[in-house]
Amino acid sequence: MAKVLVIDDEIGVRESLSLILRMEGYDVVCGESASSGIRLIDDGGNYDFIICDIRMPGMDGIQFLREIQNRDLSSIVIMISAYGTVETSIEAIKSGADDYINKPINSEELVLRMRMAEERKRLRKENLYLHKELGKQKGFEAIVFVSEKVKEVVNFAKKISEYKTTVLITGESGTGKELIARAIHTSSPRKNKPYVAVNCAAIPESLLESELFGYVKGAFSGASNTKRGLFEEAHGGTLFLDEIGEFPNHLQSKLLRVLQEAEIRRLGDTKTIKVDVRIIAATSRDLAQDVIQGTFREDLFYRLNILPVHIPPLRERKEDILVLVEHFIEKYNEKLGCYIKGVSPGVMSELHEYPWRGNVRELENVIERAMILTDSDLIHRIDLGLRGNDQESASDSLSLNEAWQRLEKAYIEKALSQTGGNRTQAAKLLGLSRRALLYKLKQYGYSEEED
């Protein structure tokens, strides 16, 4: 449960924000002044979000921002004010705030802004991590394989990396589509420019347009400032559109215009902006079939599919399993501080026989879990799904997060079973949107194909 620190000198504001956030599932702590907020932080409070008023007696919000800059916090800071001006918002952002909202606060806007700020932070962390990793392994050198099938994919991707032409990467969930996309960017003339990744299935349709194209002040309720979109953020570099098959119908024409004219229009704006962006899209869906069914524009499909790259599933290249296992053991020995030497012959035999519906991602998860649970320097036992004795080993963990994930996965599987694999009907049974269910299925290593 994410923890939020709310700082405001008005008790009514503190109480209303606490109610809103607790209803959304956040753990909320309140401070009546900036100095009390500092004390809560210094007393060991580790907050995922800090929501702070700007105008307060004593230390104001801007001073509070400057003060916490001296503390190594990972919190997302959102400033609020009833006396907001453009100058105030600029000063807040310059002083370290992640976002700025005017009072009176709209509850839906607040929660959406928090989630958007969280996603931006995640992407920044991911990009920093990738820059660090790519410093060790450049481009295609980071791809682990021995099979001829992957060798063909890598050779083709290397050849097309130097061009700006749009690429469409296809393959089942967990095969490594984003890894190929990053390698193409890192090996291209754009390698020193931004690489921006966005999961089209993970962002609500109502937010996706503003995230990608940006908006101008006053474009909609709550648009108090002009904001650049991800196309502008990726200018000169590469924009990776993961799960392009989930791209909403009403936005497909706007994406087509970007591909054809190399220009975008922010929400609420009347003028266009030229952008120099290479688009790499990826999907686990059969877009050609979606075109036939009328859920994906034919002209957009052909515009994306100029340079198609298909990644074969792990079950069709099982000769890669050994080198991948060795790679993951080396990776998690460093990450977890373990000293695992390898896996037993019996385990390796099981790994080769397993169908790997979740592909390389599922294999990595299995190896990480096995390394954590093993009591020796050799892995003698693995957890492949929810079979017999594997359930017993899973129940040994006292982690509430792991228990919730097992329960959630079991309910999803039950709903899919009852609906004969119909994911739209299963989503209704679970009280989820189809997009949310597909996102959860991807998390648990399932392919996008209907069962």
Buried (B, 14 or more C-beta within 10 A) or exposed (E): EBBBBBBBBEEEBBEBBBEBBEEBEBEBBBBBBBBBBBEBBEEEBEBBBBBBBBBBEEBBBBBBBEBBEEEEBEBBBBBBBEEBEEEBBEBBBEBBBBBBBBBEBBBEBBBBBBBBBBBBBEBEEEBEEBEEEBEEEEBBEBBBBEBEBBEEBBEBBBEBBEBEEBBBBBBBBBBBBBBBBBBBBBBBEBBEBBBBBBBBBBBBBEEBBBBBBBBBEEBEEBBBBBBEBBBBBBBEBBBBBBBBBBBBEEBBEBBBBBBEEBEBBBBBBEEEBEBEBBBBBBBBBBBEEBBEEEBBBEEBBEBBBEBEBBBBBBBEBBEBBBEBBBBBBEBBBEEEEBEBEBBBEEBBEBBEEBEBBBBBBBBBBBBBBBBEBBEEEEBEBBBBBEEEEBEEBBEEBEEEEEEEBBEBBEEBBEBBEEBEEBBEBBBBBBEBBBBBBBBBBBBBBBBBEEB
